[in-house]
Amino acid sequence: MASAASKDAKHVYALDISPGVLACARVLNAAPNITYATPDAFTASGRQVDLAYSIAVAQHLSDDVLRQVLGSLRTWLRPGGRLLMHVVLDAPGWRTEAEWRQDTSLTGRLRLRHGLNCFSRTEDAMRALVQAAGFEDVRIEPLSYLTDHADAVSAQHLLTARNPNGGAV
């Protein structure tokens, strides 16, 4: 995604929690206008950006971790900066985090703890998480408005929001 975004952006800061993923990205997608960093390193830099985007991540995060991520994204955005986030809402066949936590079977507990979880959320729950992080003008639209192609992705959603004044909540 950083490589694609770098074609139309002055500079892209591509963040990941994995130093290994970042090392691979540097080799595979090196560009003079892309800086790869961990979230901690980016926070330590004190930089702020105009746009923060997250694609295919939010659905894999627990509510607690998503709250932390949204808080970080807000501190990294300049006043008036925009958040763009791909989200999965009310996905058929997907469980909510609460439903995963209620599954006390060995398989359910192992999957919750060690698996790549896919949590579905309601639009109201997602909106509440983003607003609680201090964002305003939260809008959620189905991705189907971007394409005529009907598939699992077009049934998902794009969330946009604005950082009203920058800084931490």
C-alpha positions in Angstrom: 0.0 0.0 0.0 2.9 2.4 0.8 4.3 1.9 -2.7 1.0 2.7 -4.3 0.3 5.7 -2.1 3.9 7.0 -2.7 3.1 7.7 -6.4 0.6 10.4 -5.4 2.0 11.6 -2.1 4.9 13.9 -1.2 5.9 11.5 1.5 4.6 8.2 3.0 5.3 6.9 6.5 4.6 3.2 6.4 4.1 1.8 9.9 4.0 -1.8 11.1 4.6 -3.4 14.5 6.9 -6.0 12.9 10.5 -5.0 12.2 10.7 -8.1 9.9 7.8 -6.9 7.8 9.4 -3.4 7.6 12.7 -4.9 6.6 11.0 -6.8 3.7 9.0 -3.8 2.7 12.2 -1.7 2.5 13.7 -4.2 0.1 10.6 -4.9 -2.0 9.2 -1.3 -2.1 12.1 1.1 -1.6 11.4 4.6 -2.7 12.9 7.9 -1.7 9.6 9.2 -0.4 8.7 6.2 1.8 10.0 5.9 5.4 9.3 2.6 7.1 9.0 2.6 10.9 7.4 1.0 13.9 4.7 3.0 15.6 7.0 3.6 18.6 9.7 5.0 16.3 7.2 7.2 14.5 5.8 8.5 17.8 9.3 9.3 19.0 10.0 11.3 15.8 7.2 13.8 16.8 6.1 14.0 13.2 2.5 14.6 12.2 0.8 13.9 8.9 -2.2 15.1 7.0 -3.8 11.7 6.3 -3.6 8.4 8.1 -5.0 5.3 6.4 -5.5 1.7 7.6 -6.5 -1.0 5.2 -7.5 -4.5 6.3 -6.3 -4.1 9.9 -9.1 -2.9 12.2 -11.1 -6.2 11.8 -8.1 -8.1 13.3 -7.8 -5.9 16.4 -9.6 -6.3 19.7 -11.6 -3.3 20.9 -8.9 -2.5 23.5 -6.1 -2.6 20.9 -8.2 -0.7 18.3 -8.8 2.1 21.0 -5.0 2.3 21.4 -4.4 2.5 17.6 -7.1 5.1 17.2 -5.5 7.2 19.9 -2.1 6.9 18.3 -3.5 7.8 14.9 -5.1 10.9 16.3 -1.8 12.1 17.9 -0.1 11.6 14.6 -2.6 13.6 12.6 -2.3 17.4 12.3 -5.3 19.5 13.3 -7.9 19.0 10.6 -6.1 15.8 9.4 -8.1 13.0 8.0 -8.5 9.3 9.0 -9.4 6.8 6.3 -10.0 3.3 7.5 -11.3 0.1 5.9 -13.7 -1.6 8.3 -15.8 -4.8 8.4 -19.3 -4.2 9.7 -22.0 -6.8 10.3 -20.2 -9.4 8.3 -22.2 -12.6 7.8 -20.4 -15.6 9.3 -18.0 -13.4 11.3 -18.2 -13.3 15.1 -17.9 -10.2 17.2 -15.2 -10.1 19.8 -17.7 -10.8 22.5 -18.9 -13.9 20.7 -15.3 -15.1 20.4 -14.8 -14.5 24.1 -17.9 -16.5 25.0 -16.5 -19.5 23.2 -14.9 -21.4 26.0 -14.1 -24.5 24.0 -10.4 -25.3 23.7 -10.5 -24.5 20.0 -12.2 -21.2 20.6 -9.8 -20.2 23.3 -6.8 -21.1 21.2 -8.1 -19.3 18.2 -8.8 -16.2 20.2 -5.4 -16.2 21.8 -3.2 -17.3 18.9 -5.2 -17.0 15.7 -5.6 -14.2 13.1 -9.0 -13.1 14.4 -11.6 -11.4 12.3 -14.0 -9.4 14.4 -17.2 -8.0 13.0 -18.5 -4.8 14.5 -21.7 -2.9 14.1 -21.7 0.6 12.5 -22.7 2.1 15.8 -19.9 0.3 17.7 -17.3 1.4 15.2 -18.5 5.0 15.2 -18.5 5.1 19.0 -14.9 3.8 19.1 -13.7 6.5 16.6 -15.6 9.3 18.3 -14.3 8.2 21.8 -10.8 8.6 20.4 -11.6 12.3 19.7 -12.4 12.2 16.0 -15.2 14.2 14.4 -17.2 14.1 11.2 -17.2 10.3 11.2 -18.7 8.9 8.0 -19.1 5.2 7.1 -19.9 4.2 3.5 -20.1 0.8 1.9 -17.2 0.2 -0.5 -19.7 -0.8 -3.1 -20.1 2.9 -3.9 -16.5 2.7 -5.4 -17.1 -0.2 -7.7 -19.7 -2.0 -9.8 -18.1 -5.3 -8.9 -20.0 -7.3 -6.2 -17.8 -9.4 -4.0 -16.9 -9.8 -0.3 -14.8 -6.6 -0.2 -17.5 -4.4 -1.9 -19.7 -5.4 1.0 -17.2 -3.9 3.5 -17.0 -0.3 4.5 -14.8 2.8 4.4 -14.7 5.0 7.4 -13.5 8.6 7.3 -13.1 11.0 10.1 -11.4 14.3 11.0 -9.0 15.2 13.7 -10.5 18.4 15.1 -7.5 19.8 17.0 -4.6 17.3 17.0 -2.9 16.0 20.1 -3.8 13.3 22.5 -7.3 12.8 23.9 
